[in-house]
Amino acid sequence: MPASAPAPTDSGHPLAPIPYAVRSTATETPDTTTLVIEPRGTRRISLSRPGQFAMLYAFGVGESPIGISRETPEGRLVHTIRRVGPVTKALTALTPGDTLGVRGPYGRGWPFKEARGQDIVIVAGGLGLPPLRPVIYEIFAHREAYGRVEIIFGARTPKDLVYYDEVQSWRRRTDIRIQVTVDAAGRDWYGDVGVVTTRLPDARFDPTRTTAFLCGPEIMMRLVSEAIQARGVDPHAIWISMERNMKCAIGLCGHCQFGPVFLCRDGPVFPFADLAPLLRVREV
Amino acid sequence: MVELGVGGRGILPRREFPRLLEAITASGYEIVGPTVREGAIVYDRLRGVDDLPIGWTDRQEGGQYRLERRGDEALFGYTVGPYTWKKFLFPARERLFTARREGDSFVVIPEPTDGPKLALFGMRACELAGLDITDTVFQGGPTPDPGYRARRGRILRVAVQCGQAGGTCFCVSMGTGPGVRGGADLVVTEILSPGEHRFRLDIGSEEGARVVRGLASVLAPVPPEDDARVEAIVARTAASMGRTMESRGLRDLLRETLDHPRWQHVANRCLSCTNCTMVCPTCFCSTHEEVPDLNAETVERWRRWDSCFNLGFSELHGVSVRKSGLSRYRQWLTHKLGTWHDQFGSSGCVGCGRCITWCPVAIDLTEEVAALRQPATPSAPPGGNR
């Protein structure tokens, strides 16, 4: 079994949320909002690795697991949330000054430090980009430590592209390659059209020394992993971030099982090699 | 003179048996144990020996449970009922904390974890094995459950060695019983035949020794023939298991048969009623409920038992990952018998047979496992799931 993340110790009861305040909000897409939050008091969660997630608590409504998109130098957390159920509706309706609860961080993050010296392939589908953003900035911060960097970012339509301005700024960099594609678009879209796998053949990397980081819908991650593996990349060097229903995030509620693993404490980031057989079975 | 330390044993005559319960109560424990209610033997508060199912037995088969009169006055002449001891350590509903608005923030008040010391009176060998498993689940990981740990620290385990096997029992196959091989504070074996009714009492821990310290005057040394009787009772029970299951290699088997047509076969019968998970001594899945008061100033967080057979259990972004009954039964069985090994280092099944007895359509996991061991034949009904 993979080494488990250390248990958070900041709160009295392991399931008790810590009060945070909304500092600012930004509308990303018609159904997606980014919250920047900061601790209300002295207690806060402390991140150990990018790629971890937190349980965000809408008071009186409930909790939802949300990836941590960024931790600012001042200790603020950035979360990008899609409105799906009652909890995420309540969270995305918060305005600056409102209170929410946070507990975590949970899970093992991305092993980006182990990827130093390697070519990097990052593939994000839709809301898969926020959990990968810390990896991208880690690479920007230590650009010389990595080989070629290929980023492929896809969404259903142009209006579903989160972090649009930020991604545009990345496109101006000459030390990485980034391809942005959408599944479907109108005549006002001048970019690529097609699922992310259609952009893979253009990606340049040395398969013998490449690490890939993938986050997006499960089917996307499987198809991209298989395509990258077919180019010769070791499936142990292809990392995917899994998602399942989750209640406790501390390995007790049983909801986030995926075969032998609990996503909350053994993941949510796994080598594709570990999960590939189960990813090919429906309804696991 | 009887030695009342750990490993000590003595014979307790039936007429003195109430003294055992009195000694447990005098040691500060409330006693919960088997009693007849609602047409079944359930685990509830015992006020005294008379609350035990004296003279009752149960007849169990797939989808069937019937209480019947015995021809004697046995105290423990039955096997396991619909309840498990799990509910005393991991309640079916439990408030975890209360959160209260305070100014522009909120405060969290964790639920107190104090409570009575409980004697779990009448635990069977399979149930002790189940306790070991829930201990691993709730206390063995990086974040132990505070409520479970507190309650677990307050129990006395009084075991009973089974004098008979039920129609759905298969503890022998799972290596958990019927003899008690440790994990109990006290162990009782009922010796009963026409004209004689007595118990062998074994002391399994310091706490067990402390509890029965005052019984020295009523305990007699164990004659060799009674040791032989106890051995024979356990052997007879072991030889009369209602079910068997080949448990070797199950983890690998279940990993390799995820597309076996048998899953569709069982899915066609399974009602997804969740009974098997509710009666299982080791099923631990739970969900959280947020219960606000009218003006949402105070909110309670409740945890209640959940089941992988519920459609909403796997809901992700508004859609269930395991929509089909096939996938839900497969999740339960592959977890219980297969991936449990990966997660917790043992099988999740102790062979108690409850899931067979309490399944309304008599689905029998021992039969399903046997079918999964058969290679999928071309004539089998379609149901591959790739």
Interface residues (C-beta under 8 A of the other chain):
Chain A: M1 S4 A5 P6 A7 P8 S11 G12 H13 P14 L15 A16 P17 P19 A21 R40 G41 F59 G60 V61 G62 E63 R82 V84 G85 G97 T99 G101 E243 R244 N245 K247 C248 I250 G251 L252 C253 G254 H255 Q257 G259 P260 V261 F262 R265 P277 L278 R280 V281 R282 E283 V284
Chain B: L96 F97 A99 R101 D104 S105 F106 V108 P110 E111 V137 F138 G141 P142 T143 D145 P146 R255 L258 D259 F284 C285 S286 T287 H288 E290 P292 A296 V299 R301 R303 D306 C308 F313 S314 E315 L316 H317 G318 V321 R322 K323 S324 L326 S327 Q331 T334 H335 T339 D342 Q343 N385 R386
